[in-house]
Amino acid sequence: MSTEMTYRQAICQGLTEALDEDPRAYLMGEDIGPYGGAFAVTQGFWEKYGPRRIKDSPLSESAFVGAGIGSAMAGLRPIVEIMTINFSLLAIDQIVNHAAKVRYMSGDQFSVPMIIRTVTGAGASVAATHSQSFEGWYASVPGLYVVVPSTPEDALGLFRSCRELMDPVMFVEHILLYGSRGQVSEGVKIPLGKADIKKEGSDVTIISYSKMVQNSLEAAAMLENDGINAEVVDLRTLRPLDVETIIKSVKKTHRAVVVEETTKFGGFAGEVVSIIQQEAFDYLDAPVERVAGEEVPIPYSMPLEKLAIPDTQRIVSAVKKLI
Amino acid sequence: MPRKTTNTKAKVADDVAAVAESSELNQEQLLEFYAQMVLIREFEKESERQYTRGNIKGFLHVYSGEEAIAVGAINVLRNDDVVVTHYRDHGQALVKGIEPKQAMAELFGKSTGCSKGKGGSMHLIDADKGFMGGYAIVGGQLPLATGFALASHYRDDDKVTLCFLGDGALNEGEFHECLNLAKVWNLPIIFFCENNLYGMGAPAKDHLAAPDKIYKMSEAYDIPGFRVDGNDVLEVHDLMTKLVKQIRGGSGPAFVEAQTYRIQGHSIADPANYRPEDEVNEWKLKDPIPSFKDWLLANGHATQDIIDQMHQTAEQEIIEAAEFAEQSPFPADEELYTGVYAE
């Protein structure tokens, strides 16, 4: 049994379940109350659950994210929304220096069972400070989980697993995916650290996550016309990373392209490439290609923004270079 | 109301809400306060000795000179109340109930330390004792403390959270964000500024726009602010008795500034040459331990013999703590990988 729903509805359902099933769970974030959330994920929540469970927070990212951490240390199950990942920079000390560290440096006395939901990505014409993709930064921090769903099914399935974790999660939603639709299986639950092969293929592996999975699937469809059968691997979580699925696929196809939206230099894709060359070097028939953003701030003007971020055609071109 | 007769610092409570209620301490409690202050001082003297011997590494920020605050404030709390603090955390940890042995072992980086040797001097933590930690990023502890208070408010459990901060943290955005948040949601928290006049090497008066009005900084958030003599254990205790009672009753947050002084530098690596000699000498006269001792003697609460005995007991306990720390094992290599995530 499955139901068609949007990415937004899937996340909304995950939040509803958390609030209905766990009296320790509460939501906190900017304009998640009467306004209904900047991306309308929490519409109607304020009216249904009231201000105790839906904490509409002042514009104080460090304070409310840190308060979420403290309340999680005290045994609650906060689900904190940072309106976009760009604003998470205002709370990064709390996330990196506190949420991710307190279990370890207390000698395992504290858990931080907190989900931080936030929104990544470019393509919405909101200019340089509102269009960034920092999920890769957070993936470099031991103590954090980083989840990057690309479909409604993955969003709900992963969210359900995140609720069972006793450590902080960066649950990173893509700004352009909220309206995307897909089938969601009843009772779906997806463990972290398990990549998904979104399309099977034999000639090349395209590895991606979040919105770029859509582009990768589009590219794979175009490549079919040229007789190239691409496999598309959706990482789904950056930390933990499913190395096994990546390597197994590359050993099968002997070629890989790693796609991500953010700037190339220092990007997460570099880590994936490093793992491939270490673990599957002898299987490679060509150097691993990367498709990533240009080394520029994201411009406002739409034609320029399109140039700055990867698109389907660039993925197709990268694959063709390898074959 | 018990008051020290030797206090040389002018009271400044006249322009803030008056400290109306006496904490009415009995003799046993008064002596216990003195014993705790001496225990902290001995702990810090020993930690400095052990640092020079190479048994303690990294940063070591001692609390010597500020003991009256931890003892006066934390003794008002219940065991299940919460303390969250900064990196100069040894004194507060001891008063909240961490054993000197476990604290010293933590400084040594030993597996028997309260944080299993993984936190060190700046991260003493014992969740069971309600000592939720020393945190080493200036101001970083304020949001966490606000979260503990939020949890109490959410559960309606009547716990009070006491959040210590230094004068340096007043200039962090988190101070302002958290005062606002705590007031907006009426959280049961006391933000307690230990103003020791220096943020590392920088005089607070050079970095605060209004160094004489620290206790008024909360006014803009409609949070009552108080100033006390941080070297007067009884004055601190009086104020805290009143505030904790109010906050437990649902009054919402409060803010306290206690003026005090570090007898030593910022950390053990700091000779504190930036402090004028006159100033240092003036504050030496206000050392909270001898002045409280003089008050106890003058008011017939103790004899010199009792005082001497308390010092000996504290010295002995700290010697044992250091021996315990020295004899304890370092964490096993495999401990490197434990506690990153839940097992």
Interface residues (C-beta under 8 A of the other chain):
Chain A: Y26 R52 K55 S57 P58 S60 S62 A63 F64 V65 G66 A67 G68 I69 G70 S71 A72 M73 A74 G75 L76 D93 Q94 N97 H98 V102 R103 Y104 M105 S106 G107 D108 Q109 F110 S111 P142 G143 L165 M166 D167
Chain B: V82 V84 G113 C114 S115 K116 G117 K118 G119 H123 I125 D126 A127 M132 G133 Y135 I137 G140 L142 P143 L144 A145 T146 G147 F148 A149 L150 A151 S152 Y154 G173 E174 E177 C178 N180 L181 V184 W185 T338 G339 V340 Y341 A342
